[in-house]
Amino acid sequence: MTNPFIRIAMKPTHKITFQFISEPTDVNFGGKVHGGAVMKWIDQTAYTCARTWAETYCVTVYVGGIRFYKPINIGDVVKIDAYIILTGHSSIHIAIDVYSRKLNEPTFTKKTHCVIVFVSVDADGNPLEVKKWVPKTEQEKQLETYALKLKQLRVDIEEEMQSFIK
Ligand SMILES: CC(C)(COP(=O)(O)OP(=O)(O)OC[C@H]1O[C@@H](n2cnc3c(N)ncnc32)[C@H](O)[C@@H]1OP(=O)(O)O)[C@@H](O)C(=O)NCCC(=O)NCCS
């Protein structure tokens, strides 16, 4: 008889995918999926990716440039890909792609993209060194270059925002 209590070993991975069907409770005033619901899914998926890689508690330090390309319908299949594109000393930079498709259609269409940065922290909330992610494929190397460009752009944006933050 097979053991019903199957255990699956989880290795630290740099990629996570969630799939589910959007629910009636996710609705906005226009009858489509609420942007806030999408942002929550993005945060949950990205956190799972960061936490799995770091193997420590992590906090969100930055969420940037969420672009909603097209609305997502209630009852559609939603797929969220989260993948590491850069690691620093304590930071993990994660790209997110959100796709959806009608239940009776085979093809997903990209609906949203963004990059989230998490920091691995200790019990006192201080940054902890994180294991390095090394890009291997040509696409991963391009993604790391993309993340480094965004990092520089963030410095410029934050300088611009300084006078409004205080
Ligand atoms: C995350 C936190 C611990 C970082 O503390 P800090 O004093 O800024 O620490 P550091 O200056 O050493 O920065 C730590 C890392 O954050 C990164 N970071 C800081 N500001 C950033 C920004 N605006 N965008 C992206 N990364 C940033 C740094 O580049 C650094 O990465 P590295 O170690 O890979 O080089 C602190 O800012 C914090 O607790 N923030 C609140 C987190 C939180 O509550 N999140 C939930 C929001 S609802």
The ligand as a MOL file (V3000), in Angstrom:
LIG
                    3D

  0  0  0     0  0            999 V3000
M  V30 BEGIN CTAB
M  V30 COUNTS 48 50 0 0 0
M  V30 BEGIN ATOM
M  V30 1 C 14.5350 46.5180 4.7140 0
M  V30 2 C 15.2830 47.2610 5.8110 0
M  V30 3 C 15.6170 46.2890 6.9390 0
M  V30 4 C 16.6000 47.7500 5.1800 0
M  V30 5 O 17.2220 48.5030 6.1750 0
M  V30 6 P 18.3210 49.5950 5.7610 0
M  V30 7 O 18.7510 50.3000 6.9710 0
M  V30 8 O 17.8280 50.3770 4.5910 0
M  V30 9 O 19.4980 48.6440 5.3230 0
M  V30 10 P 20.5910 48.8620 4.2180 0
M  V30 11 O 20.8150 50.2980 3.8910 0
M  V30 12 O 21.7510 48.0200 4.6770 0
M  V30 13 O 19.9290 48.1700 2.9390 0
M  V30 14 C 19.6790 46.8050 2.9250 0
M  V30 15 C 19.3920 46.3940 1.5050 0
M  V30 16 O 18.1890 47.0460 1.0910 0
M  V30 17 C 18.3970 47.6050 -0.1730 0
M  V30 18 N 17.5720 48.7920 -0.3450 0
M  V30 19 C 17.5050 49.8720 0.4660 0
M  V30 20 N 16.6520 50.7730 -0.0790 0
M  V30 21 C 16.2040 50.2380 -1.2350 0
M  V30 22 C 15.3290 50.6920 -2.2440 0
M  V30 23 N 14.7170 51.8580 -2.1920 0
M  V30 24 N 15.0880 49.8910 -3.2950 0
M  V30 25 C 15.6860 48.6770 -3.3840 0
M  V30 26 N 16.5340 48.1860 -2.4520 0
M  V30 27 C 16.7960 48.9820 -1.4020 0
M  V30 28 C 19.8640 48.0000 -0.1820 0
M  V30 29 O 20.3400 48.1620 -1.5140 0
M  V30 30 C 20.4850 46.8310 0.5420 0
M  V30 31 O 20.6790 45.7740 -0.3810 0
M  V30 32 P 22.0930 44.9690 -0.4110 0
M  V30 33 O 22.3520 44.5280 1.0050 0
M  V30 34 O 21.8190 43.7950 -1.2920 0
M  V30 35 O 23.1220 45.8890 -0.9380 0
M  V30 36 C 14.4560 48.4640 6.3560 0
M  V30 37 O 14.4030 49.4770 5.3580 0
M  V30 38 C 13.0660 48.0890 6.7700 0
M  V30 39 O 12.8740 47.4520 7.7940 0
M  V30 40 N 12.0490 48.4830 5.9680 0
M  V30 41 C 10.6730 48.1510 6.2290 0
M  V30 42 C 10.3540 46.7820 5.6560 0
M  V30 43 C 8.8880 46.4690 5.7910 0
M  V30 44 O 8.3070 46.6680 6.8360 0
M  V30 45 N 8.2960 45.9860 4.7050 0
M  V30 46 C 6.8980 45.7640 4.6490 0
M  V30 47 C 6.2710 46.9290 4.0150 0
M  V30 48 S 4.5640 46.9260 4.2220 0
M  V30 END ATOM
M  V30 BEGIN BOND
M  V30 1 1 1 2
M  V30 2 1 2 3
M  V30 3 1 2 4
M  V30 4 1 2 36
M  V30 5 1 4 5
M  V30 6 1 5 6
M  V30 7 2 6 7
M  V30 8 1 6 8
M  V30 9 1 6 9
M  V30 10 1 9 10
M  V30 11 2 10 11
M  V30 12 1 10 12
M  V30 13 1 10 13
M  V30 14 1 13 14
M  V30 15 1 14 15
M  V30 16 1 15 16
M  V30 17 1 15 30
M  V30 18 1 16 17
M  V30 19 1 17 18
M  V30 20 1 17 28
M  V30 21 1 18 19
M  V30 22 1 18 27
M  V30 23 2 19 20
M  V30 24 1 20 21
M  V30 25 1 21 22
M  V30 26 2 21 27
M  V30 27 1 22 23
M  V30 28 2 22 24
M  V30 29 1 24 25
M  V30 30 2 25 26
M  V30 31 1 26 27
M  V30 32 1 28 29
M  V30 33 1 28 30
M  V30 34 1 30 31
M  V30 35 1 31 32
M  V30 36 2 32 33
M  V30 37 1 32 34
M  V30 38 1 32 35
M  V30 39 1 36 37
M  V30 40 1 36 38
M  V30 41 2 38 39
M  V30 42 1 38 40
M  V30 43 1 40 41
M  V30 44 1 41 42
M  V30 45 1 42 43
M  V30 46 2 43 44
M  V30 47 1 43 45
M  V30 48 1 45 46
M  V30 49 1 46 47
M  V30 50 1 47 48
M  V30 END BOND
M  V30 END CTAB
M  END
